[in-house]
Amino acid sequence: MEVNRIFDKELKEDIGNAAVRVLIENDLINEDELKDLKISIGYLFTTNSGQVEALFNVTCNEKEFYFAVQNGGFMRITIDRDSYDATVSLMKSTHACLQNTEPAESDKQKKRREKNNVMIRSKGISAPEKLLCLLDDDRVTLRSTEEICKRAAACLLTIQIACDINNNGDYEGSLEFFKPLYTRYGVENMLNSKEKRIIDGTYSTQDTIDMDWAYESYWALCWCLGLVEDISGADTLCDCQEAISFLTSSQSLEDFIKKCSLRSPDEILDMQDLYYRYHWAVNDSIVNPDSNTGDLNPSVVIERRRALEWVLSSTIDWYDIVLSA
């Protein structure tokens, strides 16, 4: 039986990440442009034989690209907008499963959406009441405390080098000081793409700026680990000195782990959904002058959401996660 997969967040994330890799590897976009990238799914379903079929487009800074998934293959295709729209319309008219446009939202998802809508309204933020809760509790696997601690340690150490570059340009001295700490905490092989470029000296100015903002991603990880009390207000920056102390007061990764108490999947899913709604409001305000984002800091929203999505995903590098909203 054919099944509409348009509401399958994990599958959409997988094909979106694959498209991003193709575009970057072929120098069609660069990593600094990812914040402006948007993915629109024309159709996405599983055939009777279990194969995935999809047609979708990616836009980034007025550049537009089209991708298809068919017969077990993933490819970038040459097609214009009219042909794309006609193909999507044809597929929807000939495949009954694609006519099902109402997602099955579980009771937990509905309650999560309603609860976060109350908070959104209380802050004067504009977001649709019916904006769907994307993640289903039954399909989410939370990362382990150890894995999150390693990601947090790798992130924080690299932030310090990036800050030194931004503030005084002493890259070599900073690298010499912090490199042994990667070994102390056992995270020298846990770096993501931007962190690797900071360490190997191939970083761009944008990389160091992005790593400075990664304090907010680290702060969200610390909330997941029970070290930070609350991050539901995305209007103020984290306390950098307290953020640093969480790790530096620990002599080893094992010591750091002992201080942590991983929050429940329910808590983290609640916060992820709230930040998804924040992000939607931030994006909407760009094109809709009547939209209200309250006191939200857009950069805080994006960086904290990045970490929350990573904790709930299987993607290794959180810069590979497409933060669509």
C-alpha positions in Angstrom: 0.0 0.0 0.0 1.3 3.5 -0.9 1.8 5.7 2.1 2.0 9.5 2.2 5.2 10.4 4.1 4.9 14.2 3.9 4.6 14.4 7.7 7.6 12.1 8.4 10.0 14.6 9.9 12.9 12.2 10.0 12.6 11.2 6.4 12.3 14.8 5.3 15.4 15.6 7.3 17.3 12.8 5.6 16.5 13.9 2.1 17.0 17.6 3.0 20.4 16.8 4.4 21.3 14.8 1.3 20.3 17.8 -0.9 22.4 20.2 1.1 25.5 17.9 0.8 25.1 17.8 -3.0 24.8 21.6 -3.2 27.8 22.2 -1.0 30.0 19.5 -2.6 29.3 21.0 -6.1 30.0 24.6 -4.8 26.4 25.7 -5.6 26.0 27.1 -2.1 28.3 27.5 0.8 27.8 26.7 4.5 27.4 30.4 5.4 24.2 30.4 3.3 22.5 27.6 5.1 20.7 29.9 7.4 18.8 31.3 4.4 18.0 27.8 3.0 14.4 26.7 2.6 13.1 23.3 1.5 9.6 22.8 0.0 8.4 19.2 -0.5 6.1 18.7 -3.6 5.3 15.1 -2.7 6.9 12.4 -0.6 5.5 8.8 -0.4 6.4 5.2 -0.1 5.4 2.9 -3.0 3.8 -0.5 -2.9 7.3 -2.0 -3.1 8.5 0.1 -0.2 10.6 2.5 -2.1 10.6 6.2 -1.4 9.5 8.6 -4.1 9.8 12.4 -3.8 10.1 15.7 -5.6 11.1 18.8 -3.8 12.9 22.1 -4.3 15.5 24.0 -2.3 15.8 27.8 -2.4 18.7 29.7 -1.0 19.4 33.4 -1.6 17.2 33.6 -4.7 18.9 30.4 -6.1 16.5 27.5 -6.8 17.3 23.8 -7.1 15.2 20.7 -7.7 15.7 17.2 -6.5 13.9 13.8 -7.0 14.0 10.5 -5.2 12.9 7.6 -7.5 13.7 3.9 -7.9 16.1 3.9 -5.0 18.1 6.9 -6.5 18.6 10.4 -5.3 19.3 13.1 -7.9 19.4 16.8 -8.6 17.3 17.4 -11.7 17.0 20.2 -14.3 13.4 21.4 -14.4 11.6 24.7 -14.3 9.0 25.9 -11.9 6.0 25.3 -14.3 7.1 21.7 -15.0 7.7 21.1 -11.3 4.2 22.3 -10.4 2.7 20.3 -13.2 4.5 17.1 -12.1 3.4 17.6 -8.4 -0.2 18.2 -9.5 -0.2 15.1 -11.7 1.3 12.9 -9.0 -1.3 14.1 -6.5 -4.1 13.4 -8.9 -2.9 9.9 -9.7 -1.8 8.7 -6.3 -4.6 8.5 -3.8 -2.3 8.5 -0.8 -1.1 12.0 -1.7 -4.6 13.4 -1.3 -4.4 12.7 2.4 -3.3 16.2 3.7 -4.3 15.7 7.4 -1.5 14.4 9.6 -2.2 12.0 12.4 -1.3 14.0 15.5 -1.1 12.0 18.7 -2.8 13.1 21.9 0.6 13.9 23.3 1.5 16.1 20.3 -1.8 17.9 20.4 -1.4 18.6 24.1 2.1 19.8 23.6 1.0 22.1 20.8 -1.8 23.5 22.9 0.4 24.1 25.9 3.0 25.9 23.9 0.4 28.0 22.1 -0.6 29.3 25.5 2.9 30.4 26.2 3.3 31.9 22.8 0.2 34.0 23.3 1.3 35.1 26.7 4.5 36.5 25.2 2.6 38.3 22.5 4.2 36.2 19.7 2.5 35.6 16.4 2.3 31.9 15.4 -0.6 29.9 14.0 -2.6 28.0 16.6 -2.7 25.0 14.2 1.0 24.9 13.5 1.6 21.2 13.9 3.7 19.6 16.5 6.4 17.9 14.3 7.9 15.2 16.5 6.1 12.1 17.6 7.1 10.7 21.0 7.0 7.1 19.8 9.5 7.8 17.0 12.1 9.8 18.9 15.2 8.3 20.5 17.0 10.6 22.9 20.8 10.7 22.8 22.6 9.5 25.9 24.0 11.7 28.6 27.5 10.8 27.6 27.0 11.7 24.0 25.4 15.0 24.9 28.2 15.8 27.4 30.9 15.1 24.7 29.1 17.3 22.2 28.9 20.1 24.9 32.6 19.8 25.8 33.7 19.8 22.1 31.5 22.8 21.5 32.6 24.9 24.5 36.3 24.3 24.0 36.1 25.4 20.4 34.1 28.4 21.3 37.0 29.6 23.4 39.4 29.4 20.5 36.9 31.2 18.2 36.5 34.0 20.8 40.2 34.4 21.1 40.4 34.8 17.3 37.6 37.3 17.3 38.9 39.3 20.3 42.7 39.4 20.0 43.7 37.3 17.0 46.0 35.1 19.1 45.1 31.8 17.3 48.3 29.9 17.9 48.5 30.7 21.6 44.8 29.8 22.1 45.2 26.5 20.1 48.2 25.6 22.2 46.3 26.2 25.4 43.0 24.4 24.6 44.2 21.5 22.4 45.3 19.4 25.4 41.8 19.9 26.9 40.2 18.1 24.0 42.2 15.0 25.0 41.5 15.5 28.7 37.7 15.3 28.0 38.1 12.7 25.3 36.4 14.8 22.6 39.2 15.2 20.0 37.3 13.0 17.6 33.9 14.6 18.3 34.2 17.8 16.3 31.6 19.0 13.8 32.5 20.7 10.5 33.0 24.2 11.8 34.9 23.1 14.9 37.3 21.0 12.7 38.0 24.1 10.6 38.7 26.1 13.7 41.2 23.5 14.9 43.0 22.9 11.5 43.2 26.6 10.7 41.0 26.5 7.6 38.2 28.5 9.3 36.5 31.6 7.7 35.5 34.8 9.5 31.9 33.6 9.5 33.0 30.3 11.1 34.4 32.2 14.1 31.3 34.3 14.4 29.1 31.3 14.2 31.1 29.5 16.9 30.8 32.6 19.2 27.0 32.2 18.8 27.3 28.5 19.6 27.4 29.5 23.3 23.6 29.4 22.9 23.6 25.9 21.5 25.9 24.8 24.3 23.5 26.5 26.8 20.6 24.4 25.4 22.6 21.2 25.8 23.3 22.2 29.4 19.6 22.6 29.9 19.0 19.1 28.5 21.6 17.9 31.0 19.8 19.5 33.9 22.6 22.1 34.6 20.5 25.1 33.5 17.1 25.7 35.1 15.1 27.2 32.2 15.6 28.3 28.6 11.9 28.9 27.7 12.7 32.6 27.4 14.7 33.2 24.2 15.1 36.9 24.8 18.5 37.2 26.6 21.9 35.7 26.0 23.2 32.9 28.2 25.6 33.5 31.1 28.9 32.8 29.5 30.9 32.5 32.7 28.5 30.1 34.2 28.4 28.2 31.0 32.2 27.8 31.1 32.2 26.8 34.8 30.0 23.7 34.1 32.9 22.1 32.3 36.0 23.7 33.7 35.0 22.7 37.3 35.1 19.1 36.1 38.5 17.4 35.9 37.4 14.8 33.3 34.5 13.8 31.1 33.4 11.3 33.7 33.4 14.1 36.4 31.3 16.2 34.1 28.8 13.4 33.4 28.3 12.8 37.2 27.1 16.4 37.6 24.4 15.9 34.9 20.8 14.6 35.1 19.4 14.2 31.7 15.9 15.6 31.3 13.0 13.3 30.2 12.1 13.0 26.5 8.8 14.8 27.3 10.6 17.8 28.7 13.0 18.0 25.8 10.2 17.5 23.2 8.2 20.3 24.9 11.1 22.7 24.6 11.9 21.6 21.0 8.3 22.3 20.0 8.3 25.7 21.7 11.5 26.7 19.9 10.1 25.5 16.6 7.2 27.9 17.1 9.6 30.7 18.1 11.6 30.0 14.9 8.4 30.1 12.8 7.5 33.5 14.2 11.0 34.8 13.6 10.9 33.6 9.9 7.4 35.0 9.4 8.4 38.4 10.7 10.9 38.7 7.8 8.1 38.7 5.2 5.1 39.8 7.3 5.4 43.2 8.8 2.3 42.6 11.0 3.9 39.6 12.6 5.0 40.0 16.3 8.0 38.2 17.7 7.8 39.8 21.2 11.2 40.0 22.8 12.7 37.0 20.9 16.4 37.2 19.9 16.4 35.5 16.5 20.0 34.2 16.9 19.3 32.8 20.3 16.2 31.0 18.9 18.1 29.4 16.0 21.2 28.3 18.0 19.2 26.8 20.9 16.8 25.1 18.5 19.8 23.6 16.6 21.0 21.9 19.8 17.5 20.7 20.8 16.9 19.2 17.3 20.4 17.5 17.5 19.6 15.9 20.8 16.4 14.4 19.3 18.0 13.3 15.9 20.5 10.8 14.6 22.4 13.4 12.5 26.0 13.6 13.5 26.9 17.2 12.6 24.3 19.6 13.8 25.2 22.0 11.0 23.8 19.4 8.6 20.3 19.7 10.2 18.0 21.8 8.1 16.1 24.1 10.5 13.0 24.6 8.5 10.1 26.5 10.0 
